[in-house]
Amino acid sequence: MKFGVIGAGIVGTALAVQLTKAGHQCVGVHTRSRLSYERFRGFINKDHLQLEELVPAVDCLFVTTQDGIIPLIAEKLVAKNLVVPGQVWIHCSGSLPSEILRVQKDLPVRCLSLHPLQAFASVENALMILSGTHFGVEGEEEELGADIVKDLGGIPHKILASEKTLYHAGAVVASNYLAVLASMAVDLFAEAGIPRSEALVSLLPLMQGTLSNLERVGLPQALTGPIARGDAQVVKGHLDQLPPRLTEIYKGLGLKALELGESKRSIQGLSYSIEELDMLRSLLGG
């Protein structure tokens, strides 16, 4: 496969490196940023090409820019008459459907989206963890997309374009909101007198232990704590002491925890007592 990249960010650079290692030919890259190109060339020695040079020379065109720029790139290609019939245009957004690239009706290209379910801190980090990364694959060329993901060392999952927003919301909850939960826990530790500089360090092993449990036993079995135990008095104590700005967040998460707790007990052939369930629901507003 001959491919080109528009946008030399972390994802675009890492994909280009890995696909080249897998035997595909990177024709070149196009980017507005000199710094990003210099970084790109530090990993893969390919020329910066104008769109007029790059687009006609490739089978697959990766548009790895920020989400808001993706349709603008497609519009620019159409305006410049750089539409190659049968070519595959690929973007890596988790929230946008592949059809966002089809900016003109009956555009004779095939549209595909490959979204890595991973948070990449740098190109080096991306290259270390791409292998084993799960990808959401959506679009007209799902089999090709799955093959590309496998060449990257990843694991493909076909998703529906109509439900892609929910898919992306799930990814945001698992990744971004994990950092938010850590921040909330640090706030509570600080209220308890533990310096913030120490709070996160002390919480990370606990969080990592939970992630390990999720990997080992899955859901809902990985749930532990007072709601899993049905200990309404502990939950009441939390709510009595929580800063008001965190109360509703705690309650919302608690209701979800209660749902998981019921599932966990059901698997074990158990259930909450009526008293436990009523008190927990009353405390959490369910």
LUMBAVO-997796 format. One line per field, with one value per residue: x, y, z of N, C-alpha, C in turn; residue in one letter. Coordinates in pm, 1 decimal. Layout:
<rs>
n.c1 c(X  ...)
n.c2 c(Y  ...)
n.c3 c(Z  ...)
ca.c1 c(X  ...)
ca.c2 c(Y  ...)
ca.c3 c(Z  ...)
c.c1 c(X  ...)
c.c2 c(Y  ...)
c.c3 c(Z  ...)
rest c(A  ...)
</rs>
This chain:
<rs>
n.c1 c(83.7  59.6  87.1  -11.0  29.4  -160.4  -102.9  109.2  107.6  121.9  -21.7  -38.4  234.4  323.4  163.3  258.2  523.1  488.3  336.7  516.0  716.1  572.5  581.5  454.4  442.6  539.4  467.5  496.5  453.8  224.5  207.4  119.6  290.2  620.7  774.2  640.5  679.9  959.6  987.8  848.0  1017.2  1232.7  1166.2  1086.3  1220.1  1099.4  985.1  851.4  560.6  374.6  16.6  -67.1  133.3  139.7  -121.0  -214.0  -38.9  -85.6  -245.7  -392.7  -501.7  -417.5  -577.1  -477.9  -527.9  -639.8  -976.7  -1164.9  -1053.7  -1058.0  -1287.5  -1237.5  -996.7  -1077.6  -1256.2  -1074.5  -920.5  -1110.1  -1166.1  -924.1  -927.9  -827.8  -909.2  -904.1  -1045.9  -1169.0  -973.4  -877.1  -979.9  -882.0  -956.8  -869.7  -1032.5  -1218.8  -1475.2  -1602.8  -1789.3  -1685.8  -1791.2  -1772.7  -1572.3  -1675.6  -1745.3  -1877.1  -2148.4  -2166.6  -1892.0  -1613.7  -1454.8  -1347.1  -1446.5  -1311.7  -1267.4  -1031.7  -981.3  -764.5  -792.7  -656.0  -440.8  -201.7  100.9  328.7  522.0  713.8  604.8  365.8  462.6  559.3  330.4  140.4  117.2  -105.4  -297.4  -641.9  -869.6  -1127.0  -1314.3  -1462.4  -1667.9  -1666.5  -1480.5  -1429.7  -1301.3  -1050.9  -972.4  -956.6  -745.5  -536.5  -520.7  -437.9  -187.9  -66.2  -31.6  -246.5  -583.5  -877.6  -1211.2  -1527.6  -1747.3  -2062.6  -2154.6  -2368.5  -2377.1  -2144.5  -2084.0  -2162.2  -1985.1  -1745.4  -1795.9  -1789.6  -1517.8  -1408.2  -1505.9  -1372.3  -1104.2  -1036.8  -1204.4  -1114.0  -885.3  -1012.7  -1153.8  -936.0  -842.7  -1057.1  -1039.1  -789.4  -852.6  -1021.5  -846.6  -675.9  -849.1  -860.0  -619.7  -389.0  -109.2  -128.3  84.9  157.6  -72.1  -165.4  41.7  8.4  -240.7  -223.2  -123.0  -352.1  -541.8  -417.4  -428.2  -702.4  -738.8  -589.1  -748.2  -977.9  -875.7  -817.0  -1048.0  -1267.0  -1584.9  -1894.2  -1734.4  -1501.3  -1572.2  -1538.2  -1556.7  -1765.5  -2029.3  -2046.1  -2034.1  -2266.7  -2273.4  -2430.9  -2404.0  -2141.7  -2143.3  -2329.7  -2180.1  -1977.6  -2128.8  -2219.1  -1989.8  -1876.6  -1761.5  -1999.8  -1989.9  -1906.6  -2090.7  -2314.0  -2182.8  -2063.1  -2296.4  -2414.7  -2219.1  -2227.3  -2482.3  -2444.9  -2249.8  -2403.5  -2574.6  -2386.3  -2309.9  -2542.3  -2549.4  -2311.3  -2365.7  -2579.8  -2459.0  -2315.6  -2516.5  -2646.7  -2805.6  -2879.7  -3007.1  -3346.5  -3356.1  -3090.9  -3076.4  -3285.9  -3198.4  -2952.3  -3035.1  -3197.1  -3008.7  -2848.4  -3015.6  -3165.3)
n.c2 c(-120.0  215.0  508.1  830.4  1109.4  1358.7  1602.9  1607.4  1516.7  1355.1  1108.5  1077.6  1064.4  838.0  635.0  639.0  555.3  293.1  164.2  172.5  7.7  -224.8  -281.8  -122.7  157.7  477.7  765.4  1036.8  1340.7  1596.6  1903.4  2195.0  2289.3  2359.8  2269.9  2036.1  1883.8  1856.7  1702.2  1475.1  1391.1  1319.0  1069.3  926.0  931.7  1106.6  1308.4  1642.8  1715.5  1899.8  1919.4  1866.8  1705.2  1492.2  1368.5  1246.8  1033.1  825.4  532.0  522.6  781.5  939.2  1145.9  1314.2  1528.2  1782.4  1738.4  1936.6  2031.9  1834.8  1807.7  2042.8  1993.8  1794.3  1945.7  2121.8  1951.5  1875.7  2126.2  2179.1  1996.6  1745.4  1473.8  1139.4  881.5  596.7  601.8  572.3  756.6  833.9  904.4  973.0  1034.4  996.8  1081.8  1172.4  1064.5  853.9  953.8  1225.3  1308.8  1303.8  1550.2  1633.0  1541.5  1215.8  1188.4  1029.1  864.6  636.6  621.2  610.0  540.0  518.7  474.4  504.2  355.8  488.9  687.8  898.2  1023.4  1114.9  1083.0  883.4  744.9  658.7  481.2  283.4  169.7  120.8  -135.7  -379.3  -197.4  -113.5  -48.2  156.2  85.9  216.2  266.8  261.9  76.8  -148.0  -396.8  -351.6  -153.6  -305.7  -473.4  -287.3  -196.9  -433.9  -458.4  -252.9  -365.8  -359.9  -409.1  -460.2  -318.7  -321.1  -50.1  124.8  389.9  554.8  543.9  647.1  870.1  795.0  587.1  733.3  891.5  696.1  630.4  872.0  885.8  665.5  737.3  1032.2  1109.9  950.3  1080.0  1303.9  1189.3  1115.9  1370.3  1461.0  1284.0  1359.8  1618.9  1556.8  1420.3  1630.5  1793.8  1634.4  1676.6  1581.6  1666.4  1796.5  1731.0  1486.9  1341.0  1239.5  1061.5  875.3  774.4  655.1  378.0  251.0  305.7  176.8  -81.9  -129.3  -112.6  -336.1  -534.7  -505.0  -593.1  -853.0  -980.2  -852.3  -683.5  -717.8  -779.5  -656.2  -444.7  -298.8  -197.1  26.0  44.2  -185.4  -363.6  -305.4  -122.9  110.1  299.8  391.5  517.1  717.7  861.9  960.2  1134.0  1314.6  1457.6  1542.9  1806.8  2043.6  2093.5  1856.3  1667.5  1587.7  1468.1  1250.1  1113.8  1046.8  876.6  687.7  570.8  437.7  261.2  112.9  -16.4  -180.5  -325.6  -471.7  -636.5  -780.2  -919.1  -1072.9  -1247.8  -1395.1  -1529.3  -1392.4  -1117.2  -772.1  -685.3  -583.6  -361.9  -259.3  -193.1  -6.1  200.5  274.9  364.0  575.1  747.3  805.5  917.2  771.8)
n.c3 c(0.0  -90.7  86.4  217.5  442.3  592.7  809.9  1066.3  1336.8  1662.3  1633.8  1350.3  1282.0  1428.8  1314.9  1051.8  1087.1  1195.1  994.8  785.2  886.8  873.1  610.2  422.8  193.9  262.5  103.3  148.5  344.2  441.2  597.6  789.3  975.0  1043.1  1257.8  1337.4  1111.0  1113.5  1342.8  1256.3  1047.4  1194.3  1278.9  1055.0  745.0  522.6  250.7  272.0  108.6  -134.7  -159.4  -417.6  -513.5  -335.6  -301.8  -556.4  -570.9  -397.5  -249.2  -18.6  189.8  477.5  701.3  955.7  1126.2  1365.3  1487.5  1399.1  1167.8  980.4  790.2  650.4  523.6  344.4  189.5  76.9  -81.9  -269.7  -384.2  -505.2  -701.1  -643.2  -633.5  -637.9  -802.9  -634.3  -442.8  -96.0  175.5  496.5  831.1  1178.3  1390.6  1691.6  1741.5  1511.7  1223.7  948.1  715.3  727.1  571.6  319.0  157.8  -58.7  -257.9  -397.5  -416.0  -547.4  -372.9  -116.2  217.5  545.3  892.5  1149.2  1475.6  1741.4  2055.4  2282.0  2485.9  2381.7  2481.1  2356.7  2052.2  2085.3  2302.7  2183.8  1988.4  2149.0  2261.9  2066.8  1957.8  2044.6  2107.9  2105.8  1840.0  1705.4  1424.6  1142.0  859.3  494.0  408.4  588.1  615.6  498.7  679.0  915.7  846.6  822.5  1086.9  1210.6  1092.7  1222.6  1461.8  1622.2  1761.5  1601.1  1611.8  1489.3  1449.3  1466.1  1252.8  1318.4  1592.4  1684.1  1838.6  2096.2  2138.2  2143.1  2365.3  2563.2  2554.2  2638.9  2902.5  3014.7  2987.5  2996.1  3210.8  3410.2  3492.0  3592.7  3807.5  3963.3  4027.3  4181.3  4398.5  4497.1  4580.4  4796.9  4964.1  5020.3  5165.8  5386.0  5498.4  5378.4  5195.9  4862.8  4698.0  4790.7  4776.8  4519.2  4458.4  4659.6  4600.1  4348.9  4350.8  4454.0  4253.9  4040.9  4134.8  4119.8  3840.9  3772.2  3888.6  3729.2  3487.0  3554.7  3670.4  3561.6  3494.6  3671.4  3884.1  3975.5  4132.9  4449.5  4799.4  5008.4  4896.8  4742.8  4951.3  5080.0  5282.1  5417.0  5619.5  5609.9  5360.3  5417.0  5605.0  5438.2  5272.8  5459.1  5517.7  5280.4  5061.7  4943.6  4663.7  4555.0  4612.2  4445.3  4233.3  4361.1  4442.0  4193.9  4084.1  4282.1  4250.0  4010.2  4096.7  4274.7  4100.1  3971.2  4194.6  4252.4  4027.4  4063.7  4302.0  4215.3  4032.9  4214.4  4334.8  4532.7  4711.7  4789.5  5111.6  5171.3  5337.4  5323.2  5050.6  5020.8  5191.5  5078.9  4825.2  4903.2  5021.7  4802.4  4622.6  4442.4)
ca.c1 c(0.0  123.6  3.2  38.5  -24.1  -183.9  -102.4  221.7  101.5  168.1  -86.4  3.7  374.4  334.0  104.4  349.0  638.2  449.0  295.9  639.3  777.9  491.5  606.0  383.2  529.3  499.5  510.8  536.4  366.3  192.5  168.9  140.3  386.2  759.3  820.3  584.7  747.5  1094.5  971.2  811.6  1134.1  1322.1  1125.8  1075.5  1284.2  1017.6  976.9  728.1  509.7  252.3  -96.5  -70.6  230.5  113.1  -249.3  -226.2  60.8  -110.6  -368.4  -466.0  -463.2  -452.3  -595.5  -458.2  -530.2  -742.4  -1109.1  -1232.1  -988.2  -1075.1  -1370.4  -1174.9  -897.8  -1151.9  -1304.1  -959.3  -884.8  -1211.2  -1147.6  -802.4  -948.5  -736.9  -993.2  -864.6  -1151.4  -1130.2  -877.6  -935.1  -948.2  -893.2  -926.3  -848.8  -1115.3  -1308.1  -1610.4  -1661.3  -1805.2  -1599.3  -1857.2  -1739.9  -1479.4  -1750.6  -1796.3  -1951.2  -2227.2  -2112.1  -1746.5  -1576.5  -1353.3  -1401.1  -1417.3  -1285.6  -1218.0  -958.9  -958.0  -695.9  -845.1  -537.1  -395.9  -60.4  165.4  434.9  542.7  786.3  507.6  273.5  531.2  575.4  204.5  47.4  94.8  -198.7  -401.0  -770.1  -910.5  -1261.1  -1309.2  -1595.2  -1665.3  -1698.7  -1376.6  -1401.0  -1203.4  -921.9  -940.5  -913.3  -612.3  -440.0  -504.8  -355.9  -50.0  -15.2  -21.5  -364.0  -698.3  -988.5  -1349.9  -1616.5  -1848.8  -2164.7  -2140.4  -2479.6  -2356.8  -2004.6  -2075.9  -2167.7  -1856.2  -1644.4  -1827.2  -1736.9  -1372.6  -1380.2  -1530.2  -1268.0  -971.1  -1033.1  -1270.6  -1029.9  -803.0  -1103.0  -1176.3  -813.0  -842.1  -1157.5  -982.6  -683.3  -921.2  -1070.6  -728.8  -628.4  -941.1  -828.9  -491.9  -275.1  -65.0  -155.4  205.2  163.2  -201.7  -172.0  138.5  -47.4  -361.9  -195.2  -124.5  -490.8  -603.5  -356.4  -482.9  -836.3  -720.6  -545.0  -866.5  -1061.8  -814.1  -813.5  -1179.5  -1368.2  -1701.5  -1894.2  -1663.0  -1392.7  -1622.7  -1520.2  -1590.1  -1884.8  -2153.9  -2041.4  -2061.3  -2397.1  -2248.7  -2496.3  -2357.5  -2018.7  -2185.3  -2390.2  -2070.7  -1915.7  -2216.7  -2224.9  -1865.1  -1831.3  -1788.3  -2123.4  -1965.3  -1875.7  -2195.4  -2393.4  -2096.0  -2053.1  -2424.5  -2431.2  -2127.9  -2274.8  -2594.2  -2387.0  -2184.8  -2509.0  -2616.3  -2282.8  -2316.4  -2653.3  -2507.9  -2209.1  -2431.0  -2662.7  -2367.8  -2277.5  -2636.9  -2681.3  -2874.1  -2886.0  -3132.0  -3437.7  -3317.0  -2967.9  -3105.4  -3367.5  -3118.4  -2854.0  -3107.7  -3241.7  -2892.1  -2791.9  -3116.6  -3214.4)
ca.c2 c(0.0  346.0  596.1  962.0  1160.4  1502.6  1630.3  1532.0  1513.4  1231.2  991.5  1063.9  1021.9  700.5  546.2  632.5  472.1  153.1  108.8  152.7  -113.8  -339.1  -306.2  -29.5  266.5  615.4  851.3  1165.6  1402.5  1737.9  1967.8  2340.2  2322.6  2318.5  2194.1  1901.1  1809.9  1821.4  1588.4  1362.2  1344.8  1255.0  929.8  863.0  1025.9  1125.2  1448.7  1721.6  1733.9  1975.9  1829.5  1829.4  1597.1  1380.9  1299.2  1155.7  926.7  728.2  451.4  560.8  912.5  955.7  1284.3  1300.0  1663.1  1800.5  1702.6  2045.8  2061.4  1721.4  1839.4  2151.2  1929.2  1730.5  2052.7  2174.9  1854.5  1886.8  2255.0  2170.8  1888.0  1637.2  1359.7  1023.2  781.1  470.4  623.1  562.0  866.1  780.4  993.8  900.8  1094.0  905.5  1135.3  1203.6  950.4  857.8  1028.5  1367.8  1334.4  1311.8  1687.2  1656.4  1423.3  1128.0  1195.4  891.2  807.0  552.5  690.0  516.0  598.5  428.4  551.9  428.4  373.1  504.4  825.4  903.7  1142.2  1155.9  985.0  770.4  669.8  593.9  369.0  178.4  107.1  95.5  -279.5  -415.8  -95.2  -141.7  55.9  159.4  87.7  251.6  323.2  177.8  -23.7  -200.9  -505.7  -285.6  -90.1  -409.5  -518.2  -181.5  -201.6  -551.4  -425.5  -163.7  -443.2  -330.6  -499.1  -383.1  -338.5  -249.3  28.0  185.0  535.0  622.9  541.3  678.4  967.9  720.4  517.5  829.9  929.4  589.2  644.8  990.4  849.4  573.4  799.0  1168.8  1122.5  884.8  1188.5  1387.6  1119.0  1129.9  1506.6  1467.6  1212.4  1445.1  1726.4  1504.1  1395.3  1761.5  1834.5  1552.1  1718.7  1524.2  1761.8  1754.6  1672.0  1347.9  1274.3  1159.4  952.1  772.4  718.5  580.9  231.9  207.6  309.1  70.9  -207.8  -144.3  -146.1  -475.5  -616.7  -499.7  -679.7  -991.9  -1041.0  -784.7  -621.5  -622.4  -838.8  -570.9  -343.2  -321.5  -77.3  25.0  17.0  -328.4  -437.2  -267.4  -49.4  239.5  395.6  452.3  609.0  833.1  939.6  1034.4  1242.7  1414.7  1532.8  1588.2  1944.9  2046.9  2092.1  1720.0  1575.0  1531.5  1377.0  1127.9  1042.5  988.9  761.7  587.5  497.5  344.0  157.5  27.7  -101.3  -283.0  -410.7  -565.9  -735.8  -865.2  -1010.4  -1165.8  -1350.9  -1478.5  -1590.1  -1315.3  -990.2  -681.0  -691.0  -473.8  -246.1  -205.3  -134.3  115.2  308.3  321.9  439.9  699.7  832.0  842.3  986.4  684.4)
ca.c3 c(0.0  -87.5  164.8  252.4  567.9  605.5  953.1  1123.1  1481.6  1725.8  1573.8  1211.2  1277.2  1477.1  1214.7  937.8  1125.4  1210.5  865.4  708.9  940.9  829.9  468.2  336.3  145.7  291.3  -7.8  202.5  442.9  420.6  722.2  791.2  1079.5  1019.3  1374.4  1334.4  1003.6  1159.5  1433.0  1171.2  973.4  1290.2  1294.1  923.9  652.7  403.1  211.2  283.5  -27.1  -155.3  -180.9  -559.7  -533.2  -245.4  -314.9  -669.8  -566.6  -291.5  -248.3  102.1  239.6  618.8  745.8  1100.3  1183.8  1467.7  1435.8  1329.9  1039.9  889.1  673.0  574.1  436.2  235.4  101.3  4.6  -185.6  -376.1  -450.7  -586.2  -796.8  -605.0  -599.3  -716.9  -789.5  -572.9  -333.6  37.5  266.8  632.4  943.2  1304.7  1496.3  1760.3  1753.9  1380.9  1133.6  830.0  607.9  736.7  461.0  193.0  160.2  -183.1  -293.4  -501.2  -420.9  -583.3  -286.1  -9.5  344.4  653.0  1017.5  1238.7  1598.1  1846.3  2191.3  2363.4  2507.7  2345.7  2535.4  2266.1  1945.1  2144.6  2381.0  2090.4  1924.2  2249.2  2304.5  1956.2  1953.0  2150.7  2121.7  2041.0  1745.8  1650.0  1278.1  1090.0  725.0  378.9  386.5  721.1  608.0  480.3  806.0  1010.2  804.3  858.4  1232.8  1242.6  1053.8  1327.3  1585.6  1702.3  1766.2  1543.1  1653.0  1398.9  1520.3  1380.6  1236.5  1384.9  1737.2  1711.5  1946.7  2222.1  2147.0  2184.3  2503.0  2647.5  2559.6  2721.5  3042.3  3060.0  2986.8  3049.4  3340.0  3510.2  3545.8  3672.8  3933.7  4041.7  4078.4  4288.9  4513.0  4551.4  4653.6  4924.2  5048.7  5066.2  5272.7  5502.7  5552.9  5306.5  5093.5  4725.5  4641.0  4835.7  4758.2  4397.7  4471.1  4747.4  4538.9  4226.0  4368.7  4470.6  4121.6  3960.8  4184.2  4062.4  3699.6  3768.8  3915.0  3609.7  3386.6  3601.4  3695.3  3481.4  3557.3  3783.5  3997.8  4024.1  4226.2  4592.5  4874.8  5094.0  4825.1  4710.4  5075.9  5133.4  5406.4  5400.5  5719.5  5558.8  5254.3  5484.8  5661.2  5327.2  5228.9  5565.9  5523.3  5148.7  5019.9  4863.5  4518.8  4510.5  4657.8  4336.0  4157.8  4442.0  4436.5  4061.3  4074.4  4376.3  4190.0  3912.6  4176.9  4328.7  3987.7  3958.2  4313.1  4235.3  3927.4  4125.2  4396.8  4139.2  3981.1  4328.6  4391.4  4650.9  4685.7  4903.2  5188.7  5137.3  5417.4  5265.5  4920.3  5039.8  5252.9  4980.3  4723.4  4966.1  5039.5  4672.8  4542.9  4336.7)
c.c1 c(86.9  31.5  71.8  -31.3  -40.5  -200.1  1.1  223.6  150.3  109.8  -39.6  146.0  388.4  276.0  197.9  468.4  599.1  407.9  416.3  711.2  704.3  503.2  531.2  474.7  469.4  556.2  559.8  432.4  341.4  146.1  196.5  252.4  526.4  811.1  767.7  648.1  887.6  1088.9  938.6  935.8  1239.1  1290.3  1120.8  1118.2  1207.2  998.5  843.2  682.9  388.7  139.2  -102.4  27.3  189.5  -10.2  -255.5  -135.4  28.3  -239.7  -457.5  -411.0  -512.0  -461.2  -592.8  -443.0  -626.0  -879.8  -1171.9  -1175.1  -1014.3  -1164.8  -1311.5  -1069.2  -968.3  -1204.1  -1190.7  -917.7  -982.9  -1190.7  -1025.6  -810.3  -851.0  -815.9  -958.9  -970.3  -1098.2  -1030.0  -948.9  -885.8  -979.2  -867.6  -923.6  -926.1  -1203.6  -1452.0  -1680.1  -1676.9  -1713.3  -1658.1  -1834.2  -1644.0  -1552.5  -1821.3  -1873.5  -2023.8  -2162.9  -1961.1  -1693.4  -1460.2  -1423.2  -1354.5  -1410.6  -1236.2  -1152.2  -920.7  -887.3  -753.1  -728.0  -505.0  -245.4  1.3  270.8  445.4  612.7  691.6  411.3  336.9  550.3  445.8  103.9  15.5  9.1  -307.6  -527.7  -809.1  -1058.8  -1251.3  -1448.8  -1581.2  -1691.9  -1600.9  -1333.3  -1297.8  -1063.2  -877.7  -890.6  -773.8  -505.2  -413.3  -416.5  -210.2  15.3  8.4  -141.4  -473.6  -820.7  -1124.6  -1438.1  -1724.7  -1943.9  -2145.4  -2247.0  -2461.9  -2215.4  -1988.5  -2078.9  -2038.8  -1748.5  -1669.0  -1775.8  -1587.1  -1333.3  -1398.9  -1415.7  -1132.2  -970.2  -1092.4  -1199.7  -938.4  -887.3  -1131.2  -1053.4  -805.0  -939.8  -1104.1  -871.6  -744.3  -965.4  -955.4  -675.4  -716.9  -911.1  -691.1  -369.6  -233.0  -89.1  -35.1  220.2  37.6  -203.5  -77.9  81.1  -170.8  -332.8  -188.6  -265.2  -561.4  -548.5  -404.7  -622.1  -828.3  -676.1  -661.9  -960.2  -1008.3  -826.2  -951.9  -1292.8  -1477.5  -1815.8  -1806.1  -1555.4  -1440.5  -1597.9  -1569.5  -1724.1  -2014.1  -2159.3  -2076.1  -2201.3  -2387.0  -2300.9  -2445.0  -2228.7  -2052.1  -2247.0  -2282.1  -1998.9  -1999.7  -2228.9  -2103.5  -1820.6  -1855.3  -1910.3  -2100.4  -1937.5  -1988.1  -2270.5  -2310.8  -2086.6  -2182.3  -2445.3  -2344.1  -2174.2  -2390.6  -2545.2  -2317.2  -2288.4  -2561.5  -2515.6  -2286.8  -2427.6  -2617.2  -2406.5  -2272.7  -2516.4  -2578.4  -2329.2  -2397.1  -2684.6  -2761.9  -2862.2  -3013.5  -3217.7  -3397.3  -3191.6  -2997.7  -3184.2  -3284.8  -3017.3  -2921.4  -3152.4  -3124.2  -2842.9  -2891.6  -3174.0  -3355.8)
c.c2 c(124.7  441.1  730.3  1011.1  1311.5  1532.3  1544.6  1539.7  1379.9  1109.0  970.2  1012.9  876.7  601.5  528.9  542.2  324.9  89.3  85.3  27.4  -239.0  -365.7  -217.3  87.9  402.5  704.3  984.9  1218.2  1547.3  1794.3  2116.6  2379.8  2270.5  2232.6  2051.4  1818.7  1766.9  1703.8  1462.1  1304.0  1283.6  1108.3  856.1  964.6  1033.2  1274.0  1511.4  1754.6  1826.3  1877.7  1780.3  1716.8  1471.9  1300.2  1205.4  1033.0  815.9  650.4  493.4  692.6  927.1  1104.6  1280.9  1436.6  1666.6  1780.9  1813.1  2075.9  1952.4  1755.2  1951.9  2097.0  1864.8  1834.5  2110.3  2081.5  1860.5  2015.5  2254.1  2060.4  1772.9  1518.1  1246.3  915.2  649.5  483.9  614.4  678.8  819.1  890.7  912.9  961.5  988.2  952.3  1157.2  1077.6  964.3  945.6  1178.8  1407.1  1353.0  1447.9  1723.2  1528.4  1348.1  1144.1  1053.5  834.7  720.7  610.2  589.8  592.5  489.8  507.9  466.9  459.5  379.2  651.7  828.6  1034.0  1198.9  1052.4  861.2  681.7  593.0  470.5  252.7  101.1  84.2  -53.0  -319.9  -313.8  -137.3  -21.2  42.3  176.0  113.8  310.2  220.8  62.3  -85.4  -312.8  -450.2  -220.9  -189.6  -459.2  -415.9  -183.4  -319.7  -528.9  -332.1  -238.1  -425.4  -434.5  -422.1  -419.5  -256.3  -178.3  91.3  335.9  609.2  631.1  582.8  779.8  898.5  642.7  612.9  875.9  823.7  598.8  762.8  958.0  762.9  640.4  935.2  1178.3  1043.3  989.1  1281.4  1322.5  1126.6  1269.0  1522.5  1399.6  1293.9  1560.6  1678.4  1472.3  1527.1  1814.1  1759.2  1582.2  1659.7  1621.4  1707.4  1686.3  1524.7  1269.7  1184.5  1039.7  839.2  704.8  629.3  429.5  175.3  202.3  198.0  -67.2  -234.2  -178.9  -291.0  -570.3  -619.4  -592.6  -826.7  -1054.5  -971.0  -719.3  -721.9  -665.7  -748.6  -463.3  -387.1  -198.0  -83.9  -5.1  -129.8  -412.2  -409.0  -188.1  93.5  342.8  464.6  553.6  734.7  922.7  1021.6  1156.5  1352.5  1507.6  1591.0  1738.0  1946.9  2036.6  1951.1  1621.4  1509.5  1436.8  1243.9  1046.2  975.3  866.2  649.5  506.1  397.9  229.6  60.1  -67.4  -215.1  -380.3  -513.2  -675.2  -833.0  -966.5  -1114.1  -1280.6  -1448.1  -1550.9  -1520.5  -1192.4  -902.6  -709.7  -571.4  -347.2  -178.2  -128.8  -4.7  230.1  363.4  408.4  575.5  797.2  889.4  910.3  903.4  636.3)
c.c3 c(0.0  -11.7  189.3  376.4  557.1  753.8  1023.2  1275.0  1535.6  1656.3  1431.1  1198.7  1319.0  1376.1  1095.0  967.6  1128.9  1079.2  775.5  755.3  895.3  680.5  372.0  302.1  178.7  181.3  44.5  299.1  404.0  553.8  713.9  886.6  1047.1  1135.0  1372.8  1223.3  1046.3  1256.6  1354.0  1104.2  1067.3  1311.1  1161.0  818.3  520.3  377.5  249.3  142.6  -26.9  -185.4  -324.6  -591.5  -455.8  -284.5  -435.8  -661.4  -467.3  -312.4  -132.0  154.7  383.6  651.4  898.4  1167.1  1302.7  1405.0  1351.0  1192.7  936.3  769.8  588.0  479.0  317.7  136.4  17.0  -108.1  -302.0  -454.8  -543.3  -692.4  -771.8  -552.2  -693.3  -698.8  -733.0  -460.3  -198.9  122.2  407.7  734.4  1072.3  1420.8  1560.3  1762.2  1619.3  1295.8  1012.6  720.2  617.2  625.4  328.2  187.7  34.2  -220.1  -409.1  -518.5  -441.5  -503.5  -182.1  124.3  459.1  775.1  1101.2  1363.5  1703.5  1984.1  2288.3  2377.1  2485.5  2395.2  2442.5  2156.6  2001.2  2224.3  2290.5  2027.2  2020.7  2272.4  2191.3  1943.8  2072.1  2174.1  2045.9  1954.6  1713.4  1499.1  1224.5  950.5  617.0  359.0  519.7  718.6  587.5  611.0  908.2  975.8  841.6  1008.4  1273.1  1204.4  1154.7  1459.0  1675.2  1690.9  1717.0  1600.4  1559.6  1479.8  1420.1  1372.9  1314.7  1536.5  1775.9  1823.8  2082.2  2244.9  2199.1  2327.4  2600.1  2662.9  2648.1  2870.0  3095.1  3073.1  3055.7  3189.7  3449.3  3575.3  3632.9  3808.7  4024.0  4104.0  4194.6  4414.9  4578.8  4631.6  4791.6  5019.5  5105.0  5178.6  5402.4  5560.1  5486.1  5197.6  4952.8  4662.2  4678.8  4797.0  4634.8  4405.5  4555.5  4687.2  4417.7  4245.6  4386.0  4334.9  4032.7  4005.0  4128.4  3914.4  3683.1  3793.6  3794.7  3501.8  3425.5  3612.2  3620.8  3564.0  3565.1  3901.1  4055.7  4121.5  4370.5  4667.3  4945.1  5019.3  4784.8  4833.5  5131.2  5261.1  5395.0  5500.7  5675.6  5449.9  5314.9  5545.0  5555.6  5292.0  5334.1  5564.0  5389.7  5127.1  4928.4  4713.2  4465.2  4541.0  4543.0  4250.2  4231.0  4432.3  4300.9  4041.7  4166.9  4321.9  4086.5  3985.5  4233.9  4221.1  3967.0  4075.8  4304.1  4135.6  3986.6  4219.4  4324.7  4083.9  4091.9  4391.9  4516.6  4611.6  4809.7  4982.1  5148.1  5211.4  5360.0  5136.7  4934.8  5095.7  5154.7  4873.3  4779.5  4980.5  4905.8  4581.1  4431.3  4359.9)
rest c(M  K  F  G  V  I  G  A  G  I  V  G  T  A  L  A  V  Q  L  T  K  A  G  H  Q  C  V  G  V  H  T  R  S  R  L  S  Y  E  R  F  R  G  F  I  N  K  D  H  L  Q  L  E  E  L  V  P  A  V  D  C  L  F  V  T  T  Q  D  G  I  I  P  L  I  A  E  K  L  V  A  K  N  L  V  V  P  G  Q  V  W  I  H  C  S  G  S  L  P  S  E  I  L  R  V  Q  K  D  L  P  V  R  C  L  S  L  H  P  L  Q  A  F  A  S  V  E  N  A  L  M  I  L  S  G  T  H  F  G  V  E  G  E  E  E  E  L  G  A  D  I  V  K  D  L  G  G  I  P  H  K  I  L  A  S  E  K  T  L  Y  H  A  G  A  V  V  A  S  N  Y  L  A  V  L  A  S  M  A  V  D  L  F  A  E  A  G  I  P  R  S  E  A  L  V  S  L  L  P  L  M  Q  G  T  L  S  N  L  E  R  V  G  L  P  Q  A  L  T  G  P  I  A  R  G  D  A  Q  V  V  K  G  H  L  D  Q  L  P  P  R  L  T  E  I  Y  K  G  L  G  L  K  A  L  E  L  G  E  S  K  R  S  I  Q  G  L  S  Y  S  I  E  E  L  D  M  L  R  S  L  L  G  G)
</rs>
